[in-house]
Structure formats: C-alpha cells, structure tokens
Amino acid sequence: MESMSTDADAADGNALRVAPPVTSRLTAAEIYAAAVRIGEDELKRSSTGLALSGLAAGLGMGLTGLGSAAILADVGDRVAHHLLGALLYPLGFIVVIVGRAQLFTENTLFPVILVLDRRRHLRNTLRLWAVVFVANVVGALLFAVLMIKCGAVSPEVARALSQLGSQTVQGSFGHLFWSGVAGGWIIALMAWLVTASRFTIGQIVLIYLMTFAVGAAGLAHCIAGSTEALSAVLAGQVPMGTFAKWLLAATVGNTMGGVIIVSLLNYGQVVGSGQDLHRADRSLADIEADLANTSPARMRRQRRTPQRQRGNGPQTAAEDWRARLDD
C-alpha cells in the first residue's frame, strides 16, 4: 500500500500509475524502420542476384493467370464467372512475396522509403528497378511460352489464358494508367501491411485479401497482367504494339500509385514533422510539458517578462488585460 501511494503521488492528479499494456501491434514508426531495413538489404544485392530473383518472380506471377484460367476453362467465360476466377488470382502473389522473390511493384515501397529517409541511393534504386522490371517481364514471357507454345496445359486452359490476356489490354491509355495507379497503390499498401505482420499465416491472409481485390476489380498490374497479355500475344490474339502500350500505361500507373500514395504518405505520417521518431521513446507527460513551454502564448509571456521588470511593460489596464488574454 505504501508503494501504491508513492506511485500515486508521482502520477498526474490522483490516478494510480499502472504498467503500460503489452501489445503485439507495431507502431507506424516501427513499420517504417523495418521498411528502411528491407530497402537497404535489397539495394545491397548484386544485379545478377536481382535478375535471377526477378526472373523467378515473373514465372511465379504466372500462377495468377493460370489459376484464373483453370477455373474459367471449366465454368465458362461469362462475366459472373470472372469473380470465381479471381479467387485464385492471389496465388502468384503469395508464392512470390512469401518466397521473397523480387517483384517490381513491391519495390515501389522499400527502396523509396530508404531514399526518402537517407536522401541518397537514388541511382542504386533506379538500378534495382530496371533490373527487376526487365527480369519480371522476361519471366512472364517464359511463362507464356511454356503455357502457349510448349503445350504445358490443355487447349481449353490455354484458350482461357489468352482470352484473359485479350481482356487485360483493353481500354484507353488513360484508363489503363489510372487502373495501374489503383493497382500499384493496393500492392504497395499490401507490402506495408505485410511488413507489419509477425507471422507467415497473417502475411498470406493479407496478401490474399489485398490482391483478390485487384483481380476482382480488374485493376492493371504490370507483371501479373504481362503473363496473361503475353500469352495472348503468342496466341496471335493481341498485337505486340497493343501490349507495349498497355505495359507502359500499367507500369507508370503502378509506379505512381506505389510511390506517391503509399511511400510518400507513410513517410509523411512517420517523419514528415521531423519529431515523431524522436517522440516514440518519450512519455506523454514530457511531450506535453515541452509543448507547453514552446507554445506561442508562453513564448510571448517570456518576451514580456524582462520588459515588465525594467518598467517597460504594458502602460495601461487595457494593454495589461490584453497581455493576460494572450497568455
């Protein structure tokens, strides 16, 4: 009881001081710090290692289209059936992200956060983007060759896969760009959330839910869509020029959505004020005391105090009252 009263005297007011609750949730600052470390690890990798990992990711992303095509080959290619096909759309993302392969759209978060934090490494980030993007597209092409030219799947599944590719590239450049912005935002946001998850099962659930939304809404993703679109190109259903236009619009949109909507906003919420990281380990009482000491009213009062001591303070009752109101 004696120690309890001591704690009460040390606390603000008469409230008892209790131990803070233990929580498994990471703060935004902790997620940010983890993203910076991941970005640093990625930029340390050689171009050869990035290329091989990106090639594996491009192949793995083919599972998004393959899973959807397998369903559509059985149930038919009606509009309502595409929602069923989207149930397996997240498969490629799960394989690639949990397996830590290099996916271009995921890298619109981690290296960008590092560049914003350190104010350098821009050239190295552009190197990573270029190597991973090219490797992803080459991997998508290899997947399309395996499915369409090598006869790895039945004609029905191959036909459904190429039809998905034909639908993927449809639309104006503006529509594809903004669809890519939305898709890039969701994928980069997923990467931020996966960083906050402590367990693999939680990561899988997050990946599934977020990427299912991308597939169900038909949003543009430059790598997942490339596996389908290149299948349509090899099947003779889509001209190469149409694919190139779609790839440009989707890639620029994905990059803008990931960098601006996710990376910049999360950077801003954590360190935009230049104070949040410094406040993380301090108590609320200390922070409030500092704010009170640096408030405009307090600073005006401190400036007036020497004047009053020298006889140069407010000369009238009205001025004195106005000074009190300011304080």
N, C-alpha and C positions, 0 to 999 in steps of 0.2 A: 504494500500500500504506500510505503514511503517513496519507493522508486516511481510509483504511478503519479504521485503528487508532484514529484520533481519534473517528470515529463510534461505534466500539465502546465507547470509554471513556465517551462521553456517554450511551449507552443503558443501560437497566437490565440488570444482570448482564453477561454476556459476549456477548449476542446482538448481531449487527450491525444497525444501523438501515437500513431499506430504505424506499424510497418507497412510499406507500400505493397500492394498485391503483386504476386508473381504472375507474369503474363508471357505467353509464348509468341505474341504478335510482335513483329518488328516495327519499329518506327520508320517514318519516311526517310529520316537521316540514315538509319541503318541499312535500308534497302539501297539508298543512294551509294553508300560506302561500298556495299557488296557489288553494285553495278560497276563502280570505278575499278575495283579489283579485277572483275571479269574482263573489262575492256583492256586493262593493262596486260593481262595474261594473253588475250587474243592478239594484241599487237606485237607481242614477243615472238610469235610463231613465224617460221620461215615461209616464204612464198610457196615453196614446194609442199610443205605440210598443209598450208591453207588450201592449195589447189586440190590435193588428194581428198581432204576432208570435204571441200565444196563439191567435188565430183560425186562422192558418196551421198551427199545431201541431195544433189539433183536426181540421182537414181532413186533414193528413198522417197522423195516427194512424188514420184510417180504412183505411189500407193494411194494417194488421194484420188486420182482419176481412175485408177484400176478398181478400187473398191466401189466407187460410184457406178462405173461401167458394168461391173459384175451384177449389181442389183438391177440396173436398168435393162440389161440383156434378158433378165428373167421376167420382170414385171411390165416391161414396155416403156416407151419413151413419151409418156404423157406428162403434162405439166404437173399434175398432182404427184406423179411418181418421182419427180426430182427431189422432193423433200425426203423420200426414202433413200435415194441415192446419197444425199448429204449426210446420212447417218454414218457412213464410212469415210467421208471426206477428211476428218481429222487424223486418219490413220498415218499418213505420211508425216504430218507434223509431229505426232507423238514419237515416231521412230527417230526422226532427225533431231528433235530438240532434247529428248531424254538421252539419246545417244551422243549428244554434244557434237554433232556434225555442224559444219559451217553453213548457215543459211543466210542469204543476203539480207532479207528483211529483218531478221533478228539483230543484225549488226547495224541497224539504224538506231539502236539504243545504246549498247555498251560502249563502243568506241567514241560515240558522240558525247556521251556523258563524261568520258575521260578527257576529251578535248576541251569541253566547257570547264571542267574542273581545273585542268593544268594549264590551259591557254597555249597548248602546243600539241604535237603529234598529229597535226592535220595531214601532212604528206603521208605519214605511215597509215593513217586511216583510209586515205584515198587508195593506197596500195592494197590494203585489205579488201576494200570494196571491189576494186577492179578484178583482183584475182578470184575472189569468192563468186562474184557475179558471173564471170565467164565460165568458171568451173561448174556452177549450178546449171547454167544453160546447156553446157556440153553434157552434163549428166542427164538432163531432161531429154536431150536428143538421143543419147544412148538408150534410154528407157523406151522412147518412141520406136527406135529401130528394132529393139527386142520384141516389142508388142506387135508392131505392124509388119515389119519386113521379115522377121525371123519366125513368125507364126507361133509365138510362145503361148498365145491364148486362142480360144475358139473364134471363128469368124463373127459370131454374134457379139462377143465381148469386144473384139477389135472394132467392129462397126459402131457399137455404142460409145467406145472411147473416142473415135474420130468424130462422131456426132457431137459429143461434149466439147471437143476442140472447136468445131464449127460455131457452136453457140457462144463459146468463150470470147472469140474475137469480134463478135458482132457489136456494132454501136459506133457512134462518132468518137473522134479523138477526145472531145471534151467530156463526154460521158465516161469513157474508159479512164481518163485521168482522174476524175472525181471519185469514180468507183475504186481506183487504186489508192487514192488518199484515205478513203474509209477503210479499205482493207489493210493498208500499212499502219494506220492508227491502231486497229484491233490487234494486229500481230505484235507490234512493238509494246502495246499495253499488256498483252499476254506475257511477253518476255519480262516485263517489270514485275508482274504478279508472280510468275514462276520463281523469280529471284527471291521473293518474299516467302515462298513456301519452303518448309523444312523437310518434307517427306516426299518421296517419289510418287506415291499414290495421289497426294494432293496436287503435284505438278501435272500428272496425267489428267486428272479431272479438270483442272484449269485449262489445259491445252485443248481438251476435247470440247468443252463448252464454248470457248472463245472461237476456235476455228470452225466449229459447227455453224456458228452464226455467219462466218464468212462464206462458207459453202452454201448454206440455205438461202442467203440473200443474193448469191451470185456475184459477190464482190471480186474485183480483179486482184490477183496475186501473181506477180511476175514469174515466179518459179513453178508454183503448183499449176498455174494455167499453162505454162510452157510445155509441160508434159502432155497435156491434152491437145494444145494447139499444134505442136509439132507432130503429134500423131495424125491430126487432120491434114497437115501439110504432106506427110509421107503417103497418106491415103489418097492424095490428089483432090481433097475437098476444099482446101484453103490455099490461096496463092502465098508465096513467100513474102511478097510486099505487104499483104494484109497482116501477116504475122508480125513483121517488123514494126508496122505502125502500132499494133496492139502492144507489143513488147515495150516500145518507147513510152507510150502513154501510161501503161501499168507500172513500169519501173520508176518513172519520175513521180507518179502519184504515190506509190508505196514509200518512196524515199521522203517526200514532203510530209506525208502523214506520220511516219515514224519519227522523223527528226523534229518537226515543229510541234505537233500535237502532244507527243509523249515525252521526248527527250528534253525539249526546252521547258515545257510546263513543269515536269518533275524536277528539273534543275532549279527552276524558279521557286517552286514551293519549298525546297530544302535550303538553298543557299542564296536565293535571289536577294534577300535583305542583308546578307553578309553577317547575320547574327545567329541564325537558328542553330548551326552546328556548334557554336560556342555556348549556347544556352542548354544544350542537351544534358550536360552533366551537372547543371546547377539547380538549386532548389527554386521553387516558385517564389518563395518569400524574398530571396536575394534578387531575383529578376525584378520583382515589383518594387523593391527598395531602390534599385538603380533607375527604374523608370520614373519614380517619384523625384529622385534627385536631379534628373535631367529633363524634367517637364518644363515647358516654356514658362509657366507661371512661377515655378521655383527659381528658374534662372533669372527672370525679371526681378524677383524679390531680392536675389543675391546681388544684382547690379545696383539696386536702390539702397541697400543697407549701408554701404560706405557713404553715400550721399547724405543720408539722414544723420549719420554720425558726425559729418562735417558741417551740418546745418544747411545742407543744400537739398533737403528732402522736399516733399510737396508743401507748398506755402499756404494753401487754402484747405478748408474742410472738404470741399468738393473733390479736390485733387487727391487728398488723403483717402477719401472713401472710394474713389475710382481705383486707387492703387490696391486697396483691400479687396475690391471685387476681382481685380486681375489675379491677385494671389489665390 
